């Protein structure tokens, strides 16, 4: 199988996407990879798989690569003698943050009829926005952490018990996130978050809370990862998550009861099916007194959470073979023809 990996994008998480993409070269040992890079100007480039490394992008050397155009059916190299299609069987959207997770790329791939692994448009919109994610989970019967939503223009008038955690609504990788332990720290933390987003969530920060990660997909059958209990200090900050995104070896399974594991996986399935079909996602859960609470959905997790699966590559191939297809809507112009006939016009 030849898999195209689309990465980069115009996002605060642009560099993390590059790390994730390079990691895939180590993980996918039985798969031919075609790398397609989207720079911050949203230009597409075909990257030589043999030469890919982080310096290629930080130095700007990638601009010497062949430019691509997106057309019906795929990506093309345009030349004086015409266009040549870049061959691949399916595409993996590995753009973290804006562009990749907010639905823009999903819309383009759907519009140009390119088979792809990624959340579809609706799933992208709902999981990219942490506030919408809360609404989605609650509607599906999955419990969430209590929260206050605050817009940049709102008055900062609310009662909270400290400590709290401040999160920009539309960002991942812990960018702009702060733990606030007293009222005199609140305004500064909000100012930091509002530098990245116009909306934030304020949630209770519970020290020592148990957190578990569950990833997976559905491709004719459920393919679920192990449940991981991430090792962390106060919370996973940007630097820790950045390094985490380069992981390419399986981690240890959480030491939890079968009952708790079943609760976590049941919540995961409620969120995934049917909205996220065609994608590999990771959900992060908190557990308080045996109550499973969704913390967030990672619609395009770092390095695709490959380290949580026993056979990530096999699962990826299975998913490619079972991707959802958009319904074909035939256009017959019957309505227009009937109007023309009623008016006595032949044309």
Secondary structure as UniProt FT lines:
FT   STRAND          2..8
FT   TURN            12..13
FT   HELIX           14..27
FT   STRAND          32..38
FT   TURN            40..41
FT   STRAND          44..47
FT   HELIX           49..51
FT   HELIX           54..58
FT   HELIX           61..64
FT   STRAND          66..71
FT   TURN            72..73
FT   STRAND          74..79
FT   TURN            80..81
FT   STRAND          82..85
FT   STRAND          90..93
FT   TURN            98..101
FT   HELIX           104..111
FT   TURN            112..113
FT   STRAND          116..117
FT   HELIX           121..128
FT   HELIX           130..139
FT   TURN            140..141
FT   STRAND          143..144
FT   STRAND          148..151
FT   TURN            152..153
FT   STRAND          164..168
FT   TURN            169..170
FT   TURN            173..176
FT   STRAND          178..180
FT   HELIX           183..185
FT   HELIX           186..194
FT   TURN            195..196
FT   STRAND          199..204
FT   TURN            207..208
FT   STRAND          210..218
FT   STRAND          222..228
FT   HELIX           238..244
FT   TURN            245..246
FT   HELIX           258..272
FT   TURN            273..278
FT   STRAND          281..288
FT   TURN            289..290
FT   STRAND          291..298
FT   TURN            299..300
FT   HELIX           302..308
FT   HELIX           312..320
FT   TURN            321..322
FT   HELIX           334..342
FT   TURN            343..344
//
